Amino acid sequence: MVTPLLKSERNQEIKRAHGITNPLAKRLYTLKEAAEYLGRSEWSMRELVWARKIPVVRQEGGRKIFVDILDLMEFVEKNKSTYN
């Protein structure tokens, strides 16, 4: 099964091959995509959101939750560690 991020990457390859480029990369990810980006389950991602460790973007009055890629990158940077 092809994952959503891999589909997106494949679509970008096809567009590049046809000379179609988009200088603006995708910034907002669904909860499922954000979980995949971090290598977590969707429920684990929800727990991070509920614990206020990762902020979300939601349209006023809307239910759908999006996560900013910059917040995901910041989360990764904050949680880096080394093994001794």
C-alpha positions as a printed NumPy array, in Angstrom:
array([[  0.   ,   0.   ,   0.   ],
       [  1.289,   3.46 ,  -0.883],
       [  1.219,   5.915,   2.014],
       [ -0.189,   9.443,   1.568],
       [  3.254,  11.025,   1.849],
       [  4.679,   8.664,  -0.745],
       [  1.768,   9.421,  -3.061],
       [  2.5  ,  13.097,  -2.61 ],
       [  6.174,  12.56 ,  -3.396],
       [  5.248,  10.529,  -6.488],
       [  2.882,  13.279,  -7.646],
       [  5.675,  15.816,  -7.23 ],
       [  8.   ,  13.661,  -9.352],
       [  5.393,  13.472, -12.096],
       [  4.828,  17.242, -12.003],
       [  8.587,  17.894, -12.187],
       [  8.882,  15.546, -15.157],
       [  6.226,  17.589, -16.941],
       [  7.856,  20.889, -16.   ],
       [  5.21 ,  21.793, -13.405],
       [  6.75 ,  23.116, -10.207],
       [  5.341,  24.461,  -6.975],
       [  7.813,  26.546,  -4.987],
       [  5.556,  26.355,  -1.923],
       [  5.724,  23.006,  -0.199],
       [  2.804,  21.643,   1.772],
       [  2.759,  23.305,   5.2  ],
       [ -0.288,  21.89 ,   6.978],
       [ -0.609,  18.158,   7.561],
       [ -3.602,  16.166,   8.708],
       [ -3.239,  14.385,  12.027],
       [ -2.668,  11.115,  10.179],
       [  0.052,  12.628,   7.963],
       [  1.709,  14.293,  10.961],
       [  1.734,  10.97 ,  12.814],
       [  3.343,   9.303,   9.816],
       [  5.928,  12.09 ,   9.601],
       [  6.928,  11.444,  13.236],
       [  6.698,   7.657,  12.913],
       [  3.898,   7.411,  15.461],
       [  0.384,   6.084,  15.509],
       [ -2.499,   8.464,  14.975],
       [ -3.597,   7.973,  18.594],
       [ -0.099,   8.717,  19.854],
       [ -0.218,  11.922,  17.831],
       [ -3.57 ,  12.823,  19.41 ],
       [ -2.025,  12.314,  22.846],
       [  0.754,  14.778,  21.982],
       [ -1.877,  17.303,  20.894],
       [ -3.997,  16.742,  24.029],
       [ -0.87 ,  17.149,  26.199],
       [ -0.259,  20.473,  24.404],
       [  3.16 ,  19.322,  23.218],
       [  2.263,  20.067,  19.595],
       [ -0.058,  22.958,  18.643],
       [ -2.782,  22.491,  16.045],
       [ -4.443,  24.621,  13.4  ],
       [ -8.22 ,  24.473,  13.208],
       [-10.606,  26.614,  11.222],
       [-12.975,  28.525,  13.467],
       [-15.96 ,  26.307,  14.128],
       [-14.333,  23.415,  12.271],
       [-13.535,  19.952,  13.561],
       [-10.666,  18.982,  11.285],
       [ -7.247,  19.352,  12.902],
       [ -4.077,  20.262,  11.032],
       [ -0.492,  20.369,  12.249],
       [  2.051,  22.864,  10.945],
       [  5.2  ,  21.213,   9.572],
       [  7.284,  23.856,  11.352],
       [  5.812,  22.727,  14.694],
       [  6.643,  19.121,  13.835],
       [ 10.227,  20.094,  13.03 ],
       [ 10.475,  22.053,  16.281],
       [  9.145,  19.044,  18.214],
       [ 11.831,  16.846,  16.664],
       [ 14.572,  19.358,  17.5  ],
       [ 13.387,  19.692,  21.117],
       [ 13.304,  15.939,  21.612],
       [ 16.656,  15.014,  20.121],
       [ 19.063,  13.19 ,  22.387],
       [ 22.23 ,  11.131,  22.167],
       [ 23.019,   7.744,  23.635],
       [ 26.124,   7.277,  25.733]])
